[in-house]
Amino acid sequence: MSNFLATLGENFKTLFSNPLTIITLIGCAILLIAFIKFKSLKFDSKLIARIGLAIALAFILDMIKIYTLPNGGGSISLGSMVPILLLSFIYGPSIGLFTGFLFGVFKLILDPYILNPIQVLFDYPLPFMAVGIAGFFKNKYIGASIGMFLRFISHFISGVIFFGSYAPEGMSPIIYSLVVNGSAVGGELLICLVLLAFLPIERLIKTLKTNVISS
């Protein structure tokens, strides 16, 4: 029995000594929890239509590239996350997470950059799903900033592990990923904050929330 426990402990030690194994387990655990939460969501025709419209608008804005980073490092679009943020503020984080997840899946299908299945997880479903976290916060600027920061964390992890070989000579993968993904997501966040500030977002949110309650 003691030999079995010792062998089991050694196997677990070997398993968890690999950073890729750890982040894989974390990523899969996040998705599993999200799927369990998604099962409790209730959809009507109006909500489905608005989710579809938000994803379509997000893709249209995503097609307007302000700057594209090299080697699959991402790009800065014209505020493609604003529609997902809006749904998060109106319907709450669960719908925001679900909409972001769908956007990430469709983006993977339409514009894939694949090096590894785990890289796909951290570059497509997880980061865009994280934007929906904004719905937990009443302040739209704080919510957007935290949601986008979590998106950055996901891209950053992928950048360190899977895109570190693209780093210039003498630059560590951590610094490279920080610079590339920080520039992409930071620029995207800045544009989202500007749009949230200048567009009649509050009026739109209030109107849509009233329609939600009345329906």
Buried (B, 14 or more C-beta within 10 A) or exposed (E): EEEEEEEEEEEEEEEEEEEEEEBBEEBEEBBEEBEEEEEEEEEEEEBEEBBEEBBEBBBEBBEEEEEEBEEBBBBBBBBBBBBBBBBBBBBBBBBBBBBBBBBBBBBBEEEEBEBEEBBBBBBBBBBBBBBBBBBBBEEBBEBBBBBBBBBBBBBBBBBBBBBBEBBEEEEEBEBBBBBBBBBBBBBBBEBBBEBBEEEEBEEEBEEBEEEBEEE
